Amino acid sequence: MVHLGALPGSPRYQGGIADVVDRALTDAETLAAAGFDAVMVENFGDVPFFADDVPAVTVAAMTRAITEISAAIDLPVGVNVLRNDALSAMSIAAATGAAMIRVNVLSSMMYTDQGPIVGRAAELGRLRAAIAPEVLVLADIFVKHASPPPGATIELSAIDAWERSGADGLVISGTGTGTSVDLADLERVALAVPDAPLVIGSGASVDTIEALAEHASSIIVGSSIKPFGDVDRAVDPQLASRFVARARQAGFQI
């Protein structure tokens, strides 16, 4: 993960978009040097998040950051526009040549701290077909910092995202940023959609990699490669390299 600092227009922005981009470039270059296979860029510093459509200034700032990151490293780049602006993420990907987007709620709905978030798979699928058919969609299942509606099951949500909503991979996370995945949930999703690539979306560490490898093929990691697990700090080169080495041993793409 490349966690962008607060961008123009967000409450915590302190001025100086160049500083935000420079820090993001440093993290991206550290991740590339450590041996990661790709980076995912998100506007993590923009709390509190909009539920879906973000302002134009956020799209512009993220496009600038991702353009500069893509030029600086020879790795695929992903886009996640928080909280759930999949249409902007796809538009940024089309404009910058990004390889993938992450969508917190692709189908159905989830109750979040931004209120109810409803998936927009139909709109996203049509937009992708029109402007960037090569861009992959990674869809969270029972996304973190959220609760599913009554009666929903993780298996049915995974089936809907995989078979009906256009997902190219399914992301399984813990309950919040940096929290570990429930291995029982991971197994349930793996059994429900055996052909779907499963991606660990939170809480992976050098101590949990082996257990996760039984069902998942890829990992998105952020907190555990930063000092003291502090998301607001820069990526630590030694922690990042150690994580890559352990993940390679377990057979992961990271």
SERO-4910 file (N, C-alpha, C, O; in steps of 0.05 Angstrom, whole numbers):
BEGIN
 pado doro    nc1    nc2    nc3   cac1   cac2   cac3    cc1    cc2    cc3    oc1    oc2    oc3
  Met    A     16    -24      0      0      0      0     17     25      0     37     27     14
  Val    A      9     44    -16     19     71    -14     -4     88     -3    -23     94    -18
  His    A     -1     96     22    -22    112     35    -17    141     30      3    152     41
  Leu    A    -33    154     14    -29    183      9    -36    199     34    -55    192     48
  Gly    A    -21    220     39    -29    239     60    -53    254     52    -64    251     30
  Ala    A    -63    271     70    -87    287     64    -83    303     39    -63    318     36
  Leu    A   -102    302     21   -101    315     -5   -117    341     -4   -133    346     15
  Pro    A   -112    359    -23   -126    384    -24   -157    380    -22   -168    363    -35
  Gly    A   -169    397     -5   -198    395     -1   -206    379     22   -229    381     31
  Ser    A   -188    362     33   -195    346     57   -188    361     83   -171    378     82
  Pro    A   -202    354    105   -199    370    129   -170    371    140   -163    391    152
  Arg    A   -154    351    136   -127    350    148   -106    360    129    -82    361    136
  Tyr    A   -114    369    105    -94    379     86    -81    405     97    -94    423    106
  Gln    A    -54    405     96    -39    427    107    -25    444     86     -8    460     92
  Gly    A    -32    440     62    -19    454     40      6    440     31     19    426     46
  Gly    A     12    443      5     36    430     -5     31    403    -17     41    383     -6
  Ile    A     17    402    -40     12    376    -53     38    363    -61     40    339    -63
  Ala    A     59    379    -67     84    367    -75     96    351    -53    108    330    -58
  Asp    A     92    359    -28    102    344     -5     88    317     -3    100    296      3
  Val    A     62    317     -7     46    293     -6     55    273    -28     59    249    -22
  Val    A     60    283    -52     69    266    -74     97    256    -69    103    233    -74
  Asp    A    114    273    -58    142    264    -53    143    241    -33    158    222    -36
  Arg    A    127    243    -12    126    222      8    115    196     -5    125    174      0
  Ala    A     95    199    -21     84    175    -35    104    163    -53    106    138    -55
  Leu    A    120    179    -67    141    169    -85    162    154    -68    171    132    -77
  Thr    A    169    164    -45    189    151    -28    179    123    -20    194    104    -22
  Asp    A    154    122    -11    142     96     -4    141     77    -27    148     53    -25
  Ala    A    133     87    -51    131     69    -74    158     59    -82    161     35    -89
  Glu    A    179     76    -81    206     67    -88    217     47    -68    231     29    -75
  Thr    A    210     51    -43    218     32    -22    205      5    -27    218    -16    -24
  Leu    A    180      4    -34    166    -21    -39    177    -34    -64    181    -59    -64
  Ala    A    184    -19    -85    195    -31   -109    223    -43   -103    229    -65   -112
  Ala    A    239    -29    -87    266    -38    -80    264    -64    -63    282    -80    -64
  Ala    A    243    -66    -47    240    -89    -30    231   -114    -45    234   -136    -35
  Gly    A    221   -110    -70    214   -133    -86    184   -139    -89    177   -160    -98
  Phe    A    168   -119    -82    139   -123    -85    132   -125   -115    146   -114   -132
  Asp    A    109   -138   -121    101   -142   -148     84   -119   -159     82   -116   -183
  Ala    A     72   -103   -142     55    -81   -150     50    -63   -126     57    -71   -103
  Val    A     39    -39   -131     32    -22   -109      3    -13   -113     -6    -10   -136
  Met    A    -11     -9    -91    -38      2    -91    -38     28    -77    -28     31    -55
  Val    A    -49     49    -91    -49     76    -80    -77     84    -72    -96     81    -87
  Glu    A    -80     94    -47   -106    103    -38   -104    130    -23    -83    136    -12
  Asn    A   -126    144    -22   -127    170     -8   -133    166     22   -153    176     32
  Phe    A   -115    152     35   -120    144     63   -121    168     82   -135    167    102
  Gly    A   -108    190     75   -107    213     93   -132    231     91   -133    252    104
  Asp    A   -151    224     74   -174    242     69   -197    238     88   -220    245     82
  Val    A   -193    226    111   -215    223    131   -225    249    140   -210    269    142
  Pro    A   -251    251    146   -272    230    141   -278    228    111   -278    248     96
  Phe    A   -284    203    103   -288    198     74   -316    204     65   -335    202     81
  Phe    A   -319    211     40   -345    210     27   -353    181     22   -336    164     17
  Ala    A   -379    176     23   -388    149     20   -382    139     -9   -374    116    -12
  Asp    A   -387    156    -28   -382    147    -56   -368    168    -72   -344    168    -73
  Asp    A   -382    187    -85   -370    206   -103   -352    226    -88   -361    240    -71
  Val    A   -326    227    -96   -308    246    -84   -307    271   -101   -316    271   -124
  Pro    A   -298    294    -90   -297    319   -106   -276    317   -128   -258    300   -128
  Ala    A   -279    334   -148   -261    334   -170   -232    339   -162   -214    328   -174
  Val    A   -228    355   -141   -201    361   -132   -186    336   -123   -162    333   -126
  Thr    A   -202    317   -111   -190    292   -102   -181    275   -126   -160    263   -126
  Val    A   -198    274   -146   -192    259   -170   -167    271   -183   -149    256   -192
  Ala    A   -165    297   -184   -142    310   -196   -117    305   -181    -96    298   -193
  Ala    A   -118    306   -154    -94    302   -138    -85    273   -140    -61    268   -142
  Met    A   -104    254   -139    -96    226   -142    -85    220   -169    -66    204   -171
  Thr    A    -96    232   -190    -85    228   -217    -56    238   -218    -39    224   -230
  Arg    A    -50    261   -206    -23    271   -206     -4    251   -191     17    244   -201
  Ala    A    -13    242   -167      4    224   -151     10    198   -166     32    189   -167
  Ile    A    -11    187   -178     -8    161   -191      8    163   -216     23    145   -223
  Thr    A      5    185   -230     22    190   -254     51    191   -247     68    179   -261
  Glu    A     58    205   -226     86    207   -218     97    181   -207    120    174   -212
  Ile    A     80    166   -192     89    140   -182     93    121   -205    113    106   -205
  Ser    A     75    121   -224     78    103   -247    103    108   -263    116     90   -274
  Ala    A    111    134   -264    136    141   -279    161    134   -263    182    130   -275
  Ala    A    158    132   -237    182    128   -220    189     99   -216    212     92   -211
  Ile    A    169     81   -217    175     53   -212    164     35   -235    145     43   -248
  Asp    A    178     13   -239    170     -5   -261    153    -27   -250    160    -51   -252
  Leu    A    130    -20   -238    112    -39   -227     83    -32   -234     78     -8   -239
  Pro    A     65    -51   -236     37    -45   -239     27    -28   -215     36    -33   -192
  Val    A      9    -10   -221     -1      8   -200    -32      4   -198    -45      2   -219
  Gly    A    -42      4   -174    -71      2   -170    -82     28   -157    -67     44   -147
  Val    A   -108     31   -159   -122     55   -149   -145     47   -131   -161     29   -138
  Asn    A   -147     60   -108   -170     56    -90   -178     84    -81   -164     97    -66
  Val    A   -202     93    -90   -212    119    -83   -232    115    -60   -254    105    -64
  Leu    A   -224    122    -36   -240    118    -12   -261    140    -10   -256    163    -16
  Arg    A   -285    132     -1   -290    105     10   -298     85    -11   -290     62    -10
  Asn    A   -314     94    -31   -324     75    -50   -330     87    -77   -350     81    -90
  Asp    A   -311    104    -87   -316    117   -113   -302    101   -135   -281    108   -144
  Ala    A   -315     79   -142   -304     61   -162   -303     74   -190   -285     69   -205
  Leu    A   -322     91   -195   -323    104   -222   -299    123   -225   -287    125   -246
  Ser    A   -293    138   -204   -269    155   -205   -243    139   -207   -225    146   -221
  Ala    A   -243    117   -191   -219    100   -192   -214     89   -220   -192     89   -229
  Met    A   -236     80   -233   -233     70   -260   -224     92   -279   -208     88   -298
  Ser    A   -235    116   -275   -227    138   -293   -198    146   -289   -184    151   -308
  Ile    A   -189    146   -264   -160    151   -258   -143    130   -271   -122    136   -283
  Ala    A   -151    105   -269   -136     83   -281   -134     86   -311   -113     82   -323
  Ala    A   -156     94   -323   -156     97   -352   -137    120   -361   -123    118   -381
  Ala    A   -136    141   -344   -120    164   -351    -90    160   -346    -74    172   -359
  Thr    A    -84    143   -326    -56    140   -318    -43    114   -327    -19    110   -324
  Gly    A    -59     96   -337    -49     70   -345    -46     50   -322    -31     31   -324
  Ala    A    -60     56   -300    -60     38   -277    -71     11   -285    -88      8   -303
  Ala    A    -62    -10   -270    -69    -37   -278    -94    -48   -265   -107    -66   -275
  Met    A   -102    -36   -242   -124    -47   -227   -136    -26   -209   -124     -5   -203
  Ile    A   -161    -32   -200   -173    -16   -179   -183    -34   -157   -189    -57   -162
  Arg    A   -186    -23   -134   -198    -37   -111   -224    -23   -105   -226      2   -103
  Val    A   -245    -39   -101   -272    -29    -96   -282    -40    -69   -285    -64    -67
  Asn    A   -287    -23    -50   -295    -33    -24   -322    -46    -24   -326    -66    -10
  Val    A   -341    -35    -39   -368    -48    -41   -375    -48    -70   -384    -28    -81
  Leu    A   -371    -70    -83   -377    -73   -112   -407    -79   -116   -419    -68   -133
  Ser    A   -417    -98   -100   -445   -106   -103   -458   -107    -75   -444   -105    -55
  Ser    A   -484   -109    -75   -499   -109    -50   -495    -83    -35   -492    -62    -48
  Met    A   -494    -83     -9   -489    -59      7   -477    -66     34   -478    -89     43
  Met    A   -465    -46     46   -453    -49     73   -459    -25     89   -461     -2     79
  Tyr    A   -462    -29    116   -466     -6    134   -438      2    144   -423    -14    155
  Thr    A   -432     28    140   -405     38    147   -407     63    164   -429     73    169
  Asp    A   -384     73    172   -384     99    186   -391    122    168   -394    144    178
  Gln    A   -392    117    142   -402    138    123   -432    135    118   -443    150    102
  Gly    A   -445    115    131   -472    109    126   -474     85    107   -454     73    101
  Pro    A   -498     78     98   -500     55     79   -486     61     53   -490     82     41
  Ile    A   -470     42     44   -456     44     18   -467     22      0   -468     -1      8
  Val    A   -477     30    -23   -489     11    -42   -471      7    -66   -460     27    -77
  Gly    A   -467    -17    -74   -450    -24    -97   -461    -13   -123   -485    -10   -126
  Arg    A   -443     -6   -141   -451      5   -167   -438    -11   -190   -426     -1   -208
  Ala    A   -441    -38   -187   -427    -56   -206   -437    -51   -235   -421    -53   -254
  Ala    A   -462    -45   -238   -473    -42   -266   -460    -18   -279   -452    -19   -302
  Glu    A   -458      5   -264   -445     29   -276   -415     24   -281   -405     32   -301
  Leu    A   -402     11   -261   -374      7   -264   -367    -11   -288   -349     -6   -303
  Gly    A   -383    -33   -290   -378    -51   -312   -380    -38   -340   -365    -44   -358
  Arg    A   -400    -21   -342   -404     -7   -368   -382     14   -372   -372     17   -395
  Leu    A   -373     28   -351   -352     47   -354   -326     33   -361   -311     42   -379
  Arg    A   -320     11   -348   -295     -4   -355   -296    -13   -384   -276    -10   -398
  Ala    A   -318    -24   -393   -320    -33   -421   -315    -10   -440   -304    -14   -462
  Ala    A   -323     14   -432   -321     37   -451   -293     50   -451   -284     59   -472
  Ile    A   -279     51   -428   -255     67   -427   -230     51   -419   -208     60   -425
  Ala    A   -232     28   -405   -208     15   -395   -214    -15   -391   -212    -24   -368
  Pro    A   -220    -30   -412   -228    -58   -408   -206    -76   -397   -211    -97   -386
  Glu    A   -181    -66   -398   -159    -82   -388   -154    -79   -358   -138    -94   -347
  Val    A   -167    -60   -346   -163    -55   -317   -177    -76   -300   -201    -81   -304
  Leu    A   -163    -88   -282   -174   -108   -264   -190    -95   -241   -183    -73   -232
  Val    A   -210   -109   -232   -227   -100   -209   -223   -119   -186   -231   -143   -188
  Leu    A   -212   -110   -164   -210   -125   -140   -232   -116   -121   -232    -93   -113
  Ala    A   -249   -134   -114   -273   -127    -98   -271   -138    -69   -267   -162    -65
  Asp    A   -274   -120    -50   -275   -129    -22   -301   -144    -17   -323   -138    -28
  Ile    A   -299   -165     -1   -322   -180      9   -325   -175     39   -306   -180     54
  Phe    A   -348   -165     47   -352   -157     75   -329   -139     84   -313   -145    102
  Val    A   -326   -116     70   -304    -98     73   -300    -90    103   -319    -89    118
  Lys    A   -275    -83    110   -269    -75    137   -282    -48    144   -291    -33    126
  His    A   -283    -43    170   -297    -18    180   -326    -17    170   -335      4    163
  Ala    A   -339    -40    171   -367    -41    160   -381    -66    171   -368    -84    181
  Ser    A   -407    -66    168   -424    -89    176   -443    -96    154   -453    -78    140
  Pro    A   -447   -121    149   -465   -129    127   -494   -126    136   -500   -125    160
  Pro    A   -512   -124    116   -541   -123    123   -551   -149    134   -538   -170    130
  Pro    A   -573   -149    149   -584   -174    160   -589   -194    139   -600   -188    117
  Gly    A   -582   -219    145   -587   -241    126   -565   -246    106   -564   -267     93
  Ala    A   -546   -227    103   -524   -231     84   -504   -250     95   -499   -251    119
  Thr    A   -493   -266     77   -471   -284     85   -447   -278     68   -449   -268     46
  Ile    A   -424   -284     79   -399   -279     64   -397   -296     39   -386   -287     19
  Glu    A   -409   -320     40   -408   -338     16   -425   -326     -6   -415   -324    -29
  Leu    A   -449   -317      0   -467   -306    -21   -455   -280    -32   -457   -275    -56
  Ser    A   -444   -264    -15   -432   -239    -24   -409   -244    -43   -405   -231    -63
  Ala    A   -393   -265    -37   -370   -272    -54   -380   -282    -81   -369   -276   -102
  Ile    A   -401   -299    -80   -412   -310   -105   -423   -288   -123   -418   -287   -147
  Asp    A   -438   -269   -111   -449   -247   -126   -427   -230   -139   -429   -223   -162
  Ala    A   -406   -223   -123   -385   -207   -134   -370   -221   -156   -362   -208   -176
  Trp    A   -365   -246   -153   -349   -261   -172   -365   -269   -197   -355   -266   -219
  Glu    A   -390   -278   -194   -405   -289   -216   -423   -268   -230   -430   -272   -254
  Arg    A   -430   -247   -216   -451   -229   -227   -442   -200   -229   -456   -184   -242
  Ser    A   -420   -193   -216   -414   -164   -214   -388   -155   -227   -381   -132   -226
  Gly    A   -374   -174   -240   -350   -166   -255   -324   -165   -240   -305   -153   -250
  Ala    A   -322   -177   -216   -297   -177   -202   -277   -196   -215   -284   -217   -225
  Asp    A   -252   -187   -214   -230   -204   -224   -215   -217   -201   -199   -236   -206
  Gly    A   -219   -208   -177   -207   -220   -153   -223   -210   -129   -236   -189   -130
  Leu    A   -222   -226   -107   -238   -219    -83   -219   -214    -60   -200   -229    -55
  Val    A   -224   -192    -46   -207   -183    -24   -220   -190      2   -244   -183      7
  Ile    A   -206   -204     19   -216   -212     46   -199   -198     67   -175   -201     67
  Ser    A   -213   -184     85   -198   -168    105   -208   -175    133   -228   -190    136
  Gly    A   -194   -164    153   -204   -166    180   -225   -144    185   -236   -133    166
  Thr    A   -231   -138    210   -252   -119    216   -244    -90    213   -261    -72    210
  Gly    A   -218    -85    212   -208    -57    210   -180    -57    199   -168    -78    194
  Thr    A   -170    -32    194   -143    -29    184   -123    -43    202   -122    -38    226
  Gly    A   -106    -60    191    -86    -74    206    -95    -98    221    -78   -112    234
  Thr    A   -121   -105    221   -131   -128    236   -130   -153    219   -133   -151    194
  Ser    A   -125   -175    231   -120   -200    217   -146   -211    205   -168   -207    216
  Val    A   -143   -225    183   -165   -239    170   -174   -262    188   -158   -276    199
  Asp    A   -200   -266    189   -211   -290    202   -207   -313    183   -218   -314    162
  Leu    A   -191   -332    192   -184   -355    174   -209   -371    167   -210   -383    145
  Ala    A   -228   -372    184   -253   -386    178   -268   -372    155   -279   -386    138
  Asp    A   -269   -346    156   -281   -331    134   -266   -336    108   -279   -339     87
  Leu    A   -240   -336    109   -224   -340     85   -230   -368     73   -233   -370     49
  Glu    A   -232   -388     90   -238   -414     80   -267   -416     69   -271   -430     49
  Arg    A   -286   -402     81   -313   -403     71   -315   -390     43   -329   -401     25
  Val    A   -300   -368     39   -300   -356     12   -287   -374     -8   -296   -377    -30
  Ala    A   -265   -386      0   -250   -404    -18   -268   -427    -27   -266   -436    -50
  Leu    A   -284   -438     -9   -301   -460    -16   -324   -451    -33   -334   -466    -51
  Ala    A   -334   -426    -29   -357   -416    -44   -350   -409    -73   -366   -413    -91
  Val    A   -326   -399    -77   -317   -390   -104   -289   -401   -109   -270   -386   -108
  Pro    A   -287   -427   -113   -261   -439   -115   -244   -429   -138   -219   -432   -138
  Asp    A   -256   -417   -159   -240   -407   -182   -231   -378   -178   -216   -369   -195
  Ala    A   -241   -365   -158   -234   -336   -155   -207   -332   -141   -202   -345   -121
  Pro    A   -190   -315   -152   -166   -308   -138   -173   -292   -112   -189   -273   -113
  Leu    A   -162   -301    -90   -167   -288    -65   -143   -271    -56   -121   -280    -58
  Val    A   -149   -248    -47   -129   -228    -39   -133   -221     -9   -155   -214     -1
  Ile    A   -111   -223      6   -113   -214     34   -111   -184     35    -93   -172     24
  Gly    A   -131   -171     48   -133   -142     47   -124   -128     72   -123   -103     72
  Ser    A   -119   -142     94   -110   -129    118    -98   -149    138   -104   -173    136
  Gly    A    -81   -139    155    -71   -154    178    -50   -175    172    -41   -189    190
  Ala    A    -40   -177    147    -19   -197    141      7   -188    153     14   -164    153
  Ser    A     22   -207    164     48   -202    176     66   -226    171     56   -246    161
  Val    A     91   -223    177    109   -246    173    101   -270    190    108   -292    184
  Asp    A     86   -265    211     78   -287    229     53   -301    219     47   -324    228
  Thr    A     38   -289    201     12   -301    192     13   -310    163     -6   -322    154
  Ile    A     34   -305    149     35   -310    121     30   -340    115     15   -346     96
  Glu    A     43   -358    129     40   -386    123     11   -395    125      2   -410    107
  Ala    A     -4   -386    145    -32   -394    148    -49   -383    126    -67   -397    116
  Leu    A    -43   -359    117    -59   -347     96    -54   -359     69    -72   -359     51
  Ala    A    -31   -371     65    -24   -382     39    -41   -406     30    -41   -413      7
  Glu    A    -54   -418     49    -70   -442     42    -92   -436     23    -99   -452      6
  His    A   -104   -412     25   -127   -405      8   -123   -380    -10   -136   -378    -31
  Ala    A   -106   -362     -2   -102   -337    -17    -78   -338    -35    -59   -353    -30
  Ser    A    -79   -322    -56    -57   -322    -76    -41   -296    -75    -19   -295    -85
  Ser    A    -53   -275    -63    -40   -249    -63    -45   -235    -36    -64   -242    -22
  Ile    A    -29   -215    -30    -31   -200     -5    -29   -170    -12    -11   -162    -27
  Ile    A    -47   -154      0    -43   -125      2    -34   -119     30    -48   -126     49
  Val    A    -11   -107     33      0   -102     60      7    -73     63     17    -60     45
  Gly    A      2    -62     87      9    -35     93     20    -31    121     43    -24    125
  Ser    A      3    -37    141     11    -31    169     36    -45    178     53    -33    191
  Ser    A     38    -71    172     59    -87    184     87    -82    172    106    -92    182
  Ile    A     88    -66    151    114    -58    140    122    -30    147    139    -17    134
  Lys    A    108    -19    167    114      8    178    121      5    207    111    -12    221
  Pro    A    139     23    217    148     21    245    124     21    264    106     38    263
  Phe    A    124      1    282    103     -1    303     75     -4    291     55      0    305
  Gly    A     73    -12    265     47    -15    253     32     10    249      8     10    246
  Asp    A     46     33    250     34     59    248     30     67    219     50     72    204
  Val    A      5     68    209     -1     73    181      9    100    172     15    104    149
  Asp    A     11    119    191     19    146    183     49    149    179     58    170    170
  Arg    A     65    128    186     94    130    182    101    120    154     85    108    139
  Ala    A    126    126    147    137    116    121    142     86    122    147     75    143
  Val    A    141     74     99    148     45     97    177     41    106    195     56     98
  Asp    A    181     21    122    208     14    132    221     -6    112    210    -27    108
  Pro    A    244      1    101    257    -17     81    263    -45     92    259    -64     77
  Gln    A    272    -47    116    278    -73    127    253    -90    132    253   -114    125
  Leu    A    233    -77    143    208    -92    147    196   -100    121    185   -123    118
  Ala    A    197    -83    100    186    -90     74    201   -113     61    189   -131     50
  Ser    A    227   -112     63    244   -134     51    239   -160     65    238   -182     53
  Arg    A    237   -159     91    232   -184    107    205   -195    100    202   -220     97
  Phe    A    185   -178     97    158   -188     89    159   -201     62    147   -223     58
  Val    A    172   -189     43    173   -200     16    186   -227     16    177   -246      3
  Ala    A    208   -230     31    222   -255     32    205   -278     43    204   -300     32
  Arg    A    190   -272     65    173   -292     76    149   -298     58    141   -322     56
  Ala    A    139   -278     45    116   -283     27    125   -299      3    110   -316     -6
  Arg    A    148   -294     -7    159   -310    -30    161   -339    -22    155   -357    -37
  Gln    A    171   -344      2    174   -371     12    147   -386     13    145   -410      8
  Ala    A    126   -370     19     99   -382     21     85   -384     -6     64   -396     -8
  Gly    A     97   -372    -27     86   -375    -54     67   -352    -62     51   -356    -80
  Phe    A     68   -330    -48     50   -308    -53     60   -290    -76     84   -287    -80
  Gln    A     41   -277    -90     46   -253   -104     38   -230    -86     17   -232    -73
  Ile    A     54   -209    -85     50   -188    -65     52   -161    -78     48   -141    -64
***
